[in-house]
Amino acid sequence: MFFCVLLFLGIVSLWWHWRAKDRMKVTNLTGKYIFITGCDTGFGNMAAKIFDQKGFRVFASCLTETGAKELKAVTSKQLQTVLLDVRDSDSVKKVAAWVKAEVQSEGLWGLINNAGIMRPSVPIDWLDIEHFREPIEVNLIGLINVTINMLPLIKKAKGRIVNVSSVGGRLAFGGGGYFPSKFGVEGFNDSLRRDMKAFGVKVCCIQPGLFKTALSNPAKIMKEKEVIWNKLPPDIKKQYGEDYFQKDAAKKEKLLKICLNKDISPVIQCMEHALTSLHPRAHYIIGRDAKLFWNPLSRMPAVIQDFVLLRNRAEPAVSHAK
């Protein structure tokens, strides 16, 4: 009994120490420079607004002039927008040179690699190589390219790099290029974190579950899936069955209603912790669905993962053939 009490007290003490350490903040961050990609909508847009309000000097990259103009209209004069397509290497180099001229000897305190696209998750035999290429170019190659070009400025400030991945980087629950791209981000993030430790640069990975953003708009996703379905050759449609598309869509809609997180602010709070904590976490798992379902499932044996995930898909017609 005495041993159990000691064990309990030891666990409580360790937890209390971890909580205290987790709350320690870096001082004198007001006016520090941070660069955020993908600020047209969603996480990046909200992050740019909030960090601007908190006194950071924000460089917010947008893909479109409309996105940049709308963001600039609701933020302070201190926030600067810049157009950037992370797939364009020349554009990335020019923006990095511009940031270098702005920060000068101070360097860049924070880089938040948020830009990303989803694209439809459908069976792999419905797709061609271009369906894989675009998400990988944006979500992985673009992220790496921006990081490499900004890295000297981050090292100068002994700052922070925050890479936005996904629970889809821990568990692939659909086809297409999104999941390979996010698995790649996880691998890059871990390698970078270890490489940069000697330079005082901290690297964090944010793994959101399913959040309500422009990327996860159900109507848009369904329309993109329907375009792919309508272009399929007759033999593929026959293998899946003419009613497969509707049945699978109904199952996905049901799962989305259960898993979707409507409030995106917890993601921004994790970004803030990664930028301001004296001891930021290596990984931030965010969202009720991510913590209670996707993350635990990702740690289970493949046979359990397959059983659970396949129950949330329609069965192809061919699977009933004997």
N, C-alpha and C positions, 0 to 999 in steps of 0.2 A: 504493500500500500504506500509506504514511504517513498519507494522508488518511482511509483506512478505519479505521485505528487511532484517529485523533483523533475521528472520528465515533462510534466505539464507546464511547470514553472519555467523550465528551460526553453520550451517551444514558444511560450508567451513572450519571454525575454527576447528571443531571436526575432520574433515577429515585430515587437515594439521597436527594436533596434533598426530593423529593415524599414519600418514606416518612418522613423525619425530621419534616417539617411535619405529616404525617397523624397522627403519634403525640403531638403536643403537646397537653396537657390544660389545661382551665380549672381553676384552683385554688379552694379554699374553697367547694365545692359542697355539703358536708354540711349538711343542714337546709334546703336550698332546696326550694321548693314546685313540684310538677309535677302536672298533671291529665291523666288517661288515660281515654278513652272505650272502651266495649265490653270490660269486664273480667270478664264472666261466665265466659268460656272462652277458649281459644286464645292468640293473641299478647298480648292485653291482660291476661289473667289472669296469665300468666307474667311479663310486664313489671312489673305491680304488685308481685308477690312479690319479684322481684329488685331493683327500685329501692328497695323498702322495706328490704331487707337491706343495701343500699349506703348507707343513711342519708338518702335523700331523704324529704321529707314528702309522701306520695302522697295525692292525691285520686283515688279509683278509682270511676268511674261504671259502674253495672251496669243492665241492663234489667230484671232480676227481683230480687225479695227473696231468693229462694233463692241466686242467684249472689252477691249482696252478703253474705249471711250466711256462706256457705261460704268466701269470700275472707277475710272478717274473722276467721274462726276460725283461720286459718293464718298470719296476719301480725301485726305488732307493733301496740301501742296507738297508735302514731304515724300509721299508715295510717287514713284515713277513707273510708268508702264512701258513695255517694249514688246514689239511683235517678234514672235519666235515660233518656228516650226522645228521641233527637236529632231525631225528626220533630215533636216538640211544642215550638213556639216559646215558649210560656209557661213550660214546664218548663226550657228552656234558659236563659231570662232569670233565672228564680228561682235556678237553680244557679250562674249567673255572679255574681249578687248575693251568694250565700252564700260563694262562693270569695273574692270581694272583701273581705268582712268578715273572713275568716280570714287572708288574707295581708297585709291592711292596706297600709302604705306600702312593704313589701318587694316587692310584685308577684309575678308568677308566672314562674318560670324556664323551665318547659317545658310545652308542650301537645302531647300525642300523640293525634292524631285516628285512632283505630284502629277504632271501631265500623263494622260493615259487614255486609251480607248478600250471598249469591251468587245464589240462585234458579236454576232449571234453564236450561241453554243448549240451546235447541231451534230449529228453523227458525222464522223470523219469521212465516210465514203460519200457524203454529200458535197464535199468541199474540194477546191483546187488549191494550188500552192499560194495564190494571192490572198486567200482567206487567212492563211497563216502568216504571210509576210508582213502585212500592215500592222497587226498588233505587236509583233516582235520588233519591228522597226521603231515603233513609237514607245512601247512600254519598257523595252529592254535596251536596244541599241541606242535609242535617243537618250535614255536615262544615263547610260554609261558615258556617252559622248559629252553630255552637259557636265557630268561629274569630273571627267578627265580635264576638261577645259577650265573648270572653276577650282580645281584642287589646289593649285599654287596659292590662290587667294585665301582658301580655307586654312591651309597649313600656316600661312602668315599670321592669321588671327587665332590659331589653335581653336578653331570653331567646331561647328556641328554639321553633319550631313544627315538628313532625314529622308529616307526612301520610302515612298508609299507603295507597298505591295498589296497583298490581299490574302484572305483565307484560301483563295484559289491558288496561292503559291505553296500551300501545305497539302491541299487535297484537290485533285482534278475531278470535278463532277460534271464535266461536259467536254465536247470536242471543240476544235478550232484552235486559233493561235493564242487566245488570251491566257490559258493556263500554262502552256510552255513558257510564255513571256514572263509570267509571275514567278514560276519556279526559277527561272534565270535570274530575276531580280533578287530572290532570296540567296542564291549562290554568290552573286556579285556582292551583295551587302555583307555577307559573312566574311568573304575574302578581304574586302575593303576595310572592314572594322579591325581586323587583325593587322593589316598592313599599316594602318594609320595610327595605331595605338602608341607607337614610339614617338610620334610627332605631336602628341597631345590632342589629336582630332578624334572626336567621338562620333561614331556612326550608329544610327538607329534605324530600325525597320518597323513601319506601321502596317498592321495586317487587319484591315477592316473586314467586317462581314458584309452582308447585303444592305446597303444604305440607299435611301431615296435621293438620287441625283439625276441629272440629265442622261448620264450613261446607262442608268438602270430603268429608264422609262419603258414600261411594259408594252405600250402601243408601238413605240419605235422598234423595239426588239422583235415583236411579232411580225411587223411589216417586213423587216429584213429577213426573217426566217421564211416568210411566205415567198419572197422573191427567189430565195435559194431553192425552195421546194418546187416552185413552178418551172424552174429551169432544169430540174433533174430528168435524166433519160427515163423512158418508160419502164425499162427493166429494173431500175433502182426503186421506182415508185411501187412496182409490183411486189418487190421483195418486202417492202415496209407496209404496203397496204394503203389504199386510197384514204382511209379514215385515220391513218397514223398521225398525221399532222395535227388534226383537231384533238385527238385523244391525248397526245403528248403535251399539247399547249394547255389543256385543262389541268393536267397534273402539275405542270410547271407554275401555272397561275396559283394553284392551291398552295404549293410550297412557298412561293414568293410572298403570299399573304401572311403566312406563318413567320417567315424569317425576316421580312423587310423592316429595317430600322428607319423611322421617319425623321428623327432628330439627328442631324449630322454634326452637331456641336461637340460630342465626345471625341470625334476624330481630331478636331482642331485643338481640344484640350490636351490630347496626347502629343500633338505637334509642339504645343507650347511647353509641355513638360520636357520634351526632348531638347528644346532650344535653351531652356532656362534652368533646368535642374543641375545641381552639382554632380549628381550621379544618375544620368539618364539610363533608361533601360535599353537593353539590346533589341528587344522586341516588344511591341505593344499590340495586344490582341483586343480588338474593339468591336462591340456589338453583342447584343444578347445571343443572337444566333451563333456568332463565332465562338463565344465562350462556352455555351451550353451544348452546341451540336457539332459544328464543323471542326473545331480544334480537337475535342475529344475523339471524334470519329477518325481524324487524321492519324491518331496514335494507335489505332486498333489494327488487328491483322487484316490483310487484304480481303480475306473471305468475308469478313463482317462488313467492311467498306462496300464491297461489291453488292452484297445482299441488300444493304440499306439504300444505296444509291440507285440500284436497278428497280427497286420498288417505286421510285419516283419518276420512272420513265414508262412510256407506253411500250408494249412488246411489238416487234416487227411481225408482220403476217407470216414470214418464213419460219419463225420460231415455232409455229404451230404445225408446220408440215412434218410428216413422218415418212 
